[in-house]
Amino acid sequence: MEGESESTGEDTEEHLVSKKKNNGSLIWRWFGFKTTDEQQKDVICRECRKQVPTKSSSTTNLFHHLKQRHKKEYEECVKLRAAAQTVNSSQPPAPKQTTLQNAYTCAVPYERKSEKWRMITKAVAHHIAKDMVPLSTVEQHGFIQLLKVLDRRYELPSRNYFAREVLPQMYTEVRERLANQLPKLSHFALTTDMWSSRTCEPYLSVTIHFIEDWELKSACLQTSYFPQDHTGEHIAEALQDVLTNWKLNPAALVAVTTDNGANVVKAVQLNKWQRMQCFGHRLHLAIGHGMDDARVTRAISLCKKVVSSFSYSWKKRRDLAEVQIQLGLPSHQLITETATRWGSRLLMIDRVLEQERALSKVLSADMKTRPLVPTWQDIEVLEAVQKALKPLQDFTDALSGEDYVTLSYVRPVLHLLNKSLLAPAEGESALCKSIKTSIVDYLNNKFADPPTSDLLDTASFVDPRFKAKYIPSEKMDALKHKVISEAESLLRYNDRCSSDLHSSTAHESADLQETAVAAAPAKKKKSLASFFQHNTTTITTFTQREAIESELSSYLFSVCVESDADPLKWWKEHEVVYPALSCLAKKYLCVPATSSPSERIFSCSGNIVSCQRASLKPETVDRLVFLAQNL
């Protein structure tokens, strides 16, 4: 190649030395310098012993020489370069040196008036309130370290700042937002109950339920300290104060769902409000009434003793686990009954029957527990109870929800219990039939109260899934008359509210009309087509009552929707078609079938007023429960 000169044939490879200041390039594996060339100006190829001219430290000619004269070595060089680039790309880039300005900015904490500091502080307060953690969390080392890692410029304020500033301000904001929303409601329902904290301080909880934009919503109004005697008069006065404090119209209250406490029932009666019996409590009492039998009492007592013997002995639990493996039974623990939850009794019976062989083997091995081995009579009684109660297991949980309509389900559920689930069947034992009959008779008797029965019938009637399907034919005429009359009164009330609203803004609309008339364009010349336009005025006019009757007939003849459909979504789509009936649906479908929302407040309060936080003041408990439920 041009520019290359031949070297003497007596040069050998050991006479070539490597480059003194190697820049790390792989090309120098195939090139070197003579030992006599101290300044290393003439590059010699190790393969062909020829000199390759280069400029300064450039290696372009060296790669070109290798590619033209030594292809095998060139391919090896390319592979080595590709492998080296892959290794370098997998390594993280070298950290850049932080500038003085950035280092100073990162070290300066946020000002307390800055938006970033306020946002983080509000997020910490939201975590404390919503997750029901104690205020001492902000003083724990792990939480402080977490915030430092997330943003080291944020300085966490003290627990006193959260207790006196942030949480009260958050409570005020949430309360004002809810207070602005509630007075606008046309209909709402309440649930209420009383409970005692770990320190035996009595509280009265109240929740509200309403439909807005055809969505079922609920909120906790208060968890107030109640030091007075728990008489019906005092509770009635306290409930009246709740409506006054929240500026709620008593005429818009549809019903109050409560348990069967005599004082609460009397309070609702004194206020002359409609009361809905909690279906969950009624079902619990009905089951207790149905199992009021000496044989059942003995079998249940035996189950409790068996469970207790295994609960307080780790040796028996160890032996039970070994026997379960030997007999091929599931490795399940026994379940303890909760006195206020009938479902826990059924779960206890199910587990004892499931593990009966293993339990008998473990109990028989100990002389002290040998009398606890269930006899065949006990097993028959437990099986009868299990068969009678098994169909009822899902109803309590299904009717205890807050996010979907539940009241309209009560009438269909009662019909289902009477006709199929609790109807005596052939081949059942006399005890099983007796339990079923007793439960059904109790429920039918308690929900036969005329006000409660009318409430259940109306709620089921305005549910497009059921309509008149579960209502006795002899009650249909009276129910239709009630629906028409009530819908007519609701329309009059809505028209009166609308007229008041229009009159309050009449002066504004008058000014707008004057402005519109002044700016109106000149009258256009009539076209020929205008003489042939049809008159759209309806000749036949209906009274309001006749229109509601026509609407009701159309509603009854329409096709029922699927049982798993959302009735509120259906009414949202058909509100224009059935304007009168939609008002009734919005009124009755907001009522909960159980008082579970109030009981959930008990659980929430129990997580707040814990053993470590037993000294919380009543106003603090009310504020924390309110935030935990409404955030």
ZIVEN-V864249 format. One record per backbone hydrogen bond with DSSP energy under -1.0 kcal/mol. CO is the residue of the C=O (numbers start at 1). NH is the residue of the N-H. E is the energy in kcal/mol with one decimal. If there is no record, write none. Layout:
co nh e
CO NH E
CO NH E
This chain:
co nh e
1 4 -1.7
5 51 -1.6
8 11 -1.5
12 15 -1.3
13 16 -1.6
15 35 -1.1
17 33 -2.5
25 28 -1.0
26 29 -1.7
27 30 -1.6
30 46 -2.5
32 44 -2.8
33 17 -3.8
36 38 -1.5
43 52 -2.7
44 32 -2.4
45 49 -1.4
50 45 -2.9
55 58 -2.5
59 63 -1.9
60 64 -2.2
61 65 -2.6
62 66 -2.2
63 67 -2.1
64 68 -2.0
65 69 -2.6
66 70 -1.4
70 74 -2.0
71 75 -2.5
72 76 -1.8
73 77 -2.0
74 78 -2.3
75 79 -2.1
76 80 -2.1
77 81 -2.1
78 82 -2.2
79 83 -2.3
80 84 -2.0
81 85 -2.0
82 86 -1.8
83 87 -1.8
84 88 -1.9
85 89 -2.0
86 90 -1.4
99 103 -2.4
100 104 -1.9
101 105 -2.3
102 106 -2.5
103 107 -1.1
111 114 -1.5
114 118 -1.7
115 119 -2.2
116 120 -2.1
117 121 -2.2
118 122 -2.4
119 123 -2.0
120 124 -2.2
121 125 -2.2
122 126 -2.3
123 127 -2.0
124 128 -2.1
125 129 -2.5
126 130 -2.9
127 131 -1.8
128 133 -1.2
134 137 -1.7
135 138 -1.5
136 139 -1.5
137 140 -1.4
140 144 -2.2
141 145 -2.6
142 146 -2.0
143 147 -2.1
144 148 -1.9
145 149 -2.1
146 150 -2.1
147 151 -2.8
151 154 -1.4
153 110 -2.3
158 162 -1.4
159 163 -2.4
160 164 -2.4
161 165 -2.1
161 166 -1.6
162 167 -2.4
165 169 -1.7
166 170 -2.5
167 171 -2.6
168 172 -2.2
169 173 -2.2
170 174 -2.4
171 175 -2.4
172 176 -2.4
173 177 -2.2
174 178 -2.1
175 179 -2.8
176 180 -1.9
178 182 -2.1
182 185 -2.3
188 254 -2.9
189 209 -2.5
190 257 -2.9
191 207 -2.5
193 205 -2.4
195 203 -2.7
197 200 -1.9
201 197 -2.0
202 226 -2.3
203 195 -1.9
204 224 -1.9
205 193 -1.5
206 221 -2.2
206 222 -1.3
207 191 -1.8
208 219 -2.0
209 189 -2.5
210 217 -3.1
215 212 -2.3
217 210 -2.4
219 208 -2.7
222 206 -1.9
224 204 -2.6
229 231 -2.2
231 235 -2.3
232 236 -2.4
233 237 -2.1
234 238 -2.3
235 239 -2.4
236 240 -1.9
237 241 -2.0
238 242 -1.6
239 243 -1.7
240 244 -2.0
241 245 -3.0
242 246 -1.9
243 248 -2.8
244 247 -1.1
249 252 -1.7
250 253 -1.2
252 188 -2.0
255 190 -2.0
256 276 -2.2
257 192 -1.3
258 278 -1.9
261 265 -2.6
262 266 -2.1
263 267 -2.0
264 268 -2.0
265 269 -1.9
266 270 -2.6
267 271 -1.6
268 273 -2.1
269 272 -1.0
274 256 -2.3
276 258 -1.7
278 282 -2.2
279 283 -2.5
280 284 -2.0
281 285 -2.5
282 286 -2.4
283 287 -2.3
284 288 -2.1
285 289 -2.4
286 290 -2.3
287 291 -1.6
289 292 -1.2
291 293 -2.4
293 297 -2.8
294 298 -2.2
295 299 -2.2
296 300 -2.7
297 301 -2.2
298 302 -2.2
299 303 -2.1
300 304 -2.2
301 305 -1.9
302 306 -2.3
303 307 -2.6
304 308 -2.4
305 309 -2.2
306 310 -1.3
307 311 -1.8
308 312 -1.5
313 317 -1.6
314 318 -2.0
315 319 -2.7
316 320 -2.7
317 321 -2.0
318 322 -1.7
319 323 -2.4
320 324 -2.4
321 325 -1.4
322 326 -1.9
323 327 -2.6
324 329 -2.3
330 332 -2.1
338 341 -1.8
342 346 -1.6
343 347 -2.2
344 348 -2.1
345 349 -2.2
346 350 -2.6
347 351 -2.1
348 352 -2.1
349 353 -2.5
350 354 -2.1
351 355 -2.2
355 359 -3.0
356 360 -2.4
357 361 -1.7
358 362 -2.2
359 363 -2.8
360 364 -1.9
363 366 -1.1
369 372 -1.6
370 373 -1.5
375 379 -2.2
376 380 -2.0
377 381 -2.1
378 382 -2.6
379 383 -2.4
380 384 -2.0
381 385 -2.3
382 386 -2.5
383 387 -2.3
384 388 -1.9
385 389 -2.3
386 390 -1.9
389 392 -1.5
390 393 -1.4
394 398 -2.0
395 399 -2.2
397 400 -1.0
406 409 -1.5
407 410 -1.4
409 413 -2.5
410 414 -2.6
411 415 -2.1
412 416 -2.3
413 417 -2.5
414 418 -2.0
415 419 -2.3
416 420 -2.2
416 421 -1.8
417 422 -1.8
425 428 -1.3
429 433 -2.1
430 434 -2.2
431 435 -2.3
432 436 -2.2
433 437 -2.6
434 438 -2.2
435 439 -2.1
436 440 -2.3
437 441 -2.4
438 442 -1.9
439 443 -2.2
440 444 -2.7
441 445 -2.1
442 446 -2.3
443 447 -2.4
449 453 -3.2
450 454 -2.7
451 455 -2.0
452 456 -2.4
453 457 -2.5
454 458 -2.5
455 459 -2.1
456 460 -2.2
457 461 -2.2
458 462 -2.0
463 466 -1.7
463 467 -2.4
464 561 -1.3
466 469 -2.4
472 475 -1.4
473 476 -1.1
475 479 -2.0
476 480 -2.8
477 481 -2.2
478 482 -2.1
479 483 -2.7
480 484 -2.6
481 485 -2.3
482 486 -2.7
483 487 -2.5
484 488 -2.2
485 489 -2.1
486 490 -2.2
487 491 -2.1
488 492 -2.0
489 493 -2.3
490 494 -2.6
491 495 -2.5
492 496 -2.4
493 497 -2.3
494 498 -2.3
495 499 -2.4
496 500 -2.0
497 501 -2.0
498 502 -2.4
499 503 -2.5
500 504 -1.7
503 506 -1.1
505 509 -2.0
506 510 -2.5
507 511 -1.9
508 512 -1.9
509 513 -2.4
510 514 -2.4
511 515 -2.0
512 516 -2.3
513 517 -2.8
514 518 -2.3
515 519 -1.6
528 531 -1.0
529 532 -1.3
543 547 -2.2
544 548 -2.0
545 549 -2.3
546 550 -2.2
547 551 -2.3
548 552 -2.6
549 553 -2.2
550 554 -2.1
551 555 -2.1
552 556 -2.4
553 557 -1.8
562 565 -1.6
566 570 -1.7
567 571 -2.3
568 572 -1.9
569 573 -1.4
570 574 -1.4
574 578 -2.3
578 582 -1.9
580 584 -1.2
581 585 -2.4
582 586 -2.2
583 587 -1.2
584 588 -2.5
585 589 -2.1
588 591 -1.2
593 279 -2.4
595 599 -1.5
596 600 -2.5
597 601 -1.0
598 602 -1.0
599 603 -1.6
600 604 -2.4
601 605 -3.0
602 606 -2.4
603 607 -1.5
604 608 -1.1
605 609 -3.5
608 610 -1.8
613 616 -1.1
617 621 -2.3
618 622 -2.4
619 623 -1.9
620 624 -2.6
621 625 -2.6
622 626 -2.1
623 627 -2.2
624 628 -2.5
625 629 -2.0
626 630 -1.9
627 631 -2.0
